[in-house]
Amino acid sequence: MRSLRLRSILITALIASAATAVVLRWVLVPRDWQRRAPAPLSSLAAAPATQLALSPDEETNIRVYNKVSPGVVNITTTVIEYEFFFSPVARQGAGSGCVLDLDGNVLTNHHVVEGALTGDRSALEVALPDGSKYRARIVGTDKQNDLAVIRLVGAPKERLHPIPLGDSGSLKVGQKVLAIGNPLRLQNTLTVGVISSLGRRIRTETGDLVDNVIQTDAAINPGNSGGPLLNTAGEMIGINTSIFTISGGNIGIGFAVPANTIRRVVSDLIREGRVVRPSLGVEGYSVDPEWASRLDLPVSSGILITRVYAGSWADKAGLRGATAIAVWYLEKILVGGDIITHIDGKPVASLGELRLALEGKRPGDTIQVTFYRGRTKLQKAVVVSEPARQRRLQF
């Protein structure tokens, strides 16, 4: 009887506890909990109803890309070479280019199309961003500035989108720039950066010096060569030509030939097929402090003239080549010629720097040449001219 009473008490306590839990749940949970369906799991990752507004900087990038990218082309060079057993093998190279006008002229780098200069065993193909492809022929190249112009064959004008050429003379370090090209054959790739420095001097793949080059940190990789460097107005302020790299990839140091150099060179290439520039008219070698000491020269830097070409500006100015032969470390060298130290007041220490000093000149321009004859410092005004057939004056 006693156990039956305990069991009744226990059952009553359990029923009371259950009733209490039900009441508490009913009070704490909203009344419409039964009408609410659980949210599907996929809704947690759903896109927001509205897209975030673009920043002014992003809008600039998009505007410039949409404006210019239709005028950036992909250039493929195919060259037929022969293996050891004279089996023909096709070697391909690729780069970028910029449409210049509705005549189909395209600007690129000399080193991009250099392989196509070999003649019938090579071919140039240009792919436009719309997917159409055309053969191209070389109009003219300028190895010294690593520039070239090619012309599309049979490209309709409506498919061509020329890129406007800007002014590189007013650029500032820190100014935003954009680069479009085809790195690693990835057509119309956009990268963004700033102008890191101005007035750089670089040496091209062919060994020539190029002055007033733009340095940028916009990512430039193999295949970007020949593509435009742009300002925020969508104007081409330079053409990407090379990178400084240790690993073979981009490390944020790229170089572009400035627009003002492009403007001068391209007009000559299209009109003449070559660049019209004054002749040097001399041969020589660089003077350094060691040579100056051993040869008892009056200066420790400059160009010692060894030979002068007949009819050149140097010949007309009365500059003289070597008058004697000296032996240095069992090597015969020509000595006794005039030593050029300055052109228009700017020092020149090598034939490369002498070419740079004349780079912006046109036939008929006058330059001031400072040189030493013996230990006497002289200066002459010289009217430079385009080279004709020249005969080298022998020592």
Long-range contacts (C-beta under 8 A, 24 or more apart in sequence): 60-176, 60-232, 61-178, 61-190, 61-192, 63-234, 64-178, 64-230, 64-232, 64-233, 64-234, 65-178, 65-180, 65-190, 67-234, 68-163, 68-180, 68-228, 68-230, 68-234, 68-236, 69-129, 69-180, 69-188, 69-190, 70-128, 70-129, 70-130, 70-161, 71-98, 71-99, 71-160, 71-161, 71-162, 71-163, 72-96, 72-97, 72-98, 72-99, 72-129, 72-163, 72-180, 72-181, 72-182, 72-188, 72-227, 72-228, 73-97, 73-98, 73-99, 73-106, 73-126, 73-127, 73-128, 73-129, 74-126, 74-127, 74-182, 74-185, 74-187, 75-106, 75-108, 75-112, 75-113, 75-124, 75-125, 75-126, 75-136, 75-150, 75-226, 76-124, 76-125, 76-126, 76-127, 77-112, 77-113, 77-115, 77-116, 77-122, 77-123, 77-124, 78-122, 78-123, 78-124, 78-125, 79-115, 79-116, 79-118, 79-121, 79-122, 80-121, 80-122, 81-121, 91-115, 94-182, 94-185, 94-223, 95-182, 95-223, 95-224, 95-225, 95-226, 96-180, 96-181, 96-182, 96-223, 96-224, 96-225, 96-226, 96-227, 96-240, 97-126, 97-150, 97-226, 97-227, 98-163, 98-226, 98-227, 98-228, 98-236, 98-239, 99-160, 99-161, 99-162, 99-163, 100-149, 100-162, 100-163, 100-266, 101-160, 101-162, 102-157, 102-160, 102-162, 103-151, 104-134, 104-151, 104-152, 104-153, 104-155, 104-160, 105-139, 105-149, 105-150, 105-151, 105-270, 106-136, 106-149, 106-150, 106-151, 106-152, 107-147, 107-148, 107-149, 107-226, 107-239, 107-262, 107-266, 108-147, 108-148, 108-149, 108-150, 108-225, 108-226, 108-239, 109-146, 109-147, 109-148, 109-225, 109-226, 109-239, 109-241, 110-141, 110-142, 110-143, 110-145, 110-146, 110-147, 110-148, 110-204, 110-206, 111-146, 111-204, 111-205, 111-206, 111-225, 112-148, 112-225, 112-226, 113-138, 113-141, 113-148, 113-150, 114-141, 117-141, 124-150, 126-150, 126-152, 126-155, 127-187, 128-155, 128-159, 128-160, 129-187, 129-188, 130-159, 132-159, 139-269, 139-270, 139-273, 140-268, 140-269, 140-270, 140-272, 140-273, 140-274, 140-275, 141-269, 142-265, 142-268, 142-269, 142-274, 142-275, 143-204, 143-206, 143-208, 144-204, 144-208, 144-210, 144-275, 144-355, 144-359, 145-204, 145-208, 145-210, 145-257, 145-261, 145-265, 145-275, 145-359, 146-204, 146-205, 146-206, 146-208, 146-210, 146-241, 146-242, 146-257, 147-239, 147-257, 147-261, 147-262, 147-265, 147-266, 147-269, 148-269, 149-266, 149-269, 149-270, 163-228, 163-234, 163-235, 163-236, 164-234, 164-235, 164-236, 165-235, 165-236, 165-259, 165-262, 165-263, 166-231, 166-233, 166-235, 166-236, 166-237, 166-259, 167-235, 167-237, 167-259, 167-260, 168-212, 168-214, 168-237, 168-238, 168-258, 168-259, 168-260, 168-261, 169-260, 171-195, 171-198, 171-214, 171-231, 171-237, 171-258, 172-198, 173-197, 173-198, 175-231, 176-231, 176-232, 177-216, 177-218, 177-229, 177-230, 177-231, 177-237, 178-218, 178-229, 178-230, 178-231, 178-232, 179-216, 179-218, 179-219, 179-220, 179-224, 179-227, 179-228, 179-229, 179-230, 179-240, 179-254, 180-227, 180-228, 180-230, 181-220, 181-223, 181-224, 181-225, 181-226, 181-227, 181-228, 181-240, 182-223, 182-224, 182-227, 183-219, 183-220, 183-221, 183-222, 183-223, 183-224, 184-221, 184-222, 184-223, 185-223, 186-223, 189-224, 191-218, 191-219, 191-220, 192-218, 193-217, 193-218, 193-219, 193-252, 194-218, 196-253, 200-255, 201-356, 202-241, 202-242, 202-255, 204-241, 204-242, 205-242, 208-352, 208-355, 209-352, 209-353, 209-355, 209-356, 210-241, 210-257, 210-261, 211-356, 211-359, 212-258, 212-260, 212-261, 213-241, 213-255, 213-256, 213-257, 213-258, 214-238, 214-255, 214-256, 214-257, 214-258, 215-253, 215-254, 215-255, 216-254, 216-255, 216-256, 217-252, 217-253, 217-254, 218-254, 219-250, 219-252, 219-254, 220-250, 220-254, 221-249, 221-250, 224-254, 229-256, 235-259, 236-262, 238-262, 264-360, 276-362, 276-363, 276-386, 277-358, 277-359, 277-361, 277-362, 277-386, 278-313, 278-358, 278-361, 278-362, 278-363, 278-365, 278-384, 278-385, 278-386, 278-387, 279-309, 279-312, 279-313, 279-384, 279-385, 279-386, 279-387, 279-390, 280-312, 280-314, 280-351, 280-354, 280-355, 280-358, 281-308, 281-309, 281-312, 281-313, 281-314, 281-315, 281-387, 281-390, 282-307, 282-308, 282-309, 282-312, 282-314, 282-319, 282-321, 282-340, 282-354, 283-307, 283-308, 283-321, 283-351, 283-392, 284-337, 284-340, 284-351, 285-333, 285-351, 286-349, 286-350, 286-351, 287-339, 287-349, 294-328, 295-326, 295-335, 297-339, 297-372, 298-339, 298-372, 298-374, 298-375, 298-377, 299-339, 299-341, 299-372, 301-341, 301-347, 301-349, 302-339, 302-340, 302-341, 302-347, 302-348, 302-349, 302-371, 302-372, 303-339, 303-340, 303-341, 303-348, 303-349, 303-350, 303-351, 303-354, 304-335, 304-337, 304-338, 304-339, 305-337, 305-338, 305-339, 305-340, 306-334, 306-337, 306-395, 307-334, 307-392, 307-393, 307-394, 307-395, 308-392, 308-393, 309-387, 309-390, 309-391, 309-392, 309-393, 310-390, 310-391, 310-392, 310-393, 311-388, 311-390, 311-391, 312-387, 312-390, 313-382, 313-383, 313-384, 313-385, 314-382, 315-393, 316-382, 316-383, 317-369, 317-380, 317-382, 318-380, 319-369, 319-371, 320-373, 321-393, 321-395, 322-395, 323-395, 325-395, 334-395, 338-371, 338-372, 338-373, 339-371, 339-372, 340-369, 340-370, 340-371, 341-370, 341-371, 341-372, 342-368, 342-369, 342-370, 343-367, 343-368, 343-369, 343-370, 344-368, 345-370, 358-384
